[in-house]
Amino acid sequence: MIKLNVEELLKQKKMSKETLCTKTNISRYNLNKAIKNHNSISYSYLERLCEALNCEINELLVFVNEEEDKE
């Protein structure tokens, strides 16, 4: 499963979700849904998140083995 690493990046950057939402023009509702993998995320959102968090896409997206995640 591919997950967004937004919460970890926010901690590293010392940024709040509110600030991220303002910088990206993504609603908090949509951001939370994307973080919790309840919906797909557009390339546009990924670009805006990378720009706002000053990160590369490989820092933003992480692969989690579903078998290991259950343990």
BELWO-V495348 format. One record per backbone hydrogen bond with DSSP energy under -1.0 kcal/mol. CO is the residue of the C=O (numbers start at 1). NH is the residue of the N-H. If there is no record, write none. Layout:
BEGIN
CO NH
CO NH
END
This chain:
BEGIN
1 64
3 62
5 9
6 10
7 11
8 12
9 13
10 15
16 20
17 21
18 22
19 23
20 24
21 25
21 26
27 31
28 32
29 33
30 34
31 35
32 36
33 38
34 37
42 46
43 47
44 48
45 49
46 50
47 51
48 52
49 53
50 55
56 59
56 60
57 61
60 5
62 3
65 69
66 70
END
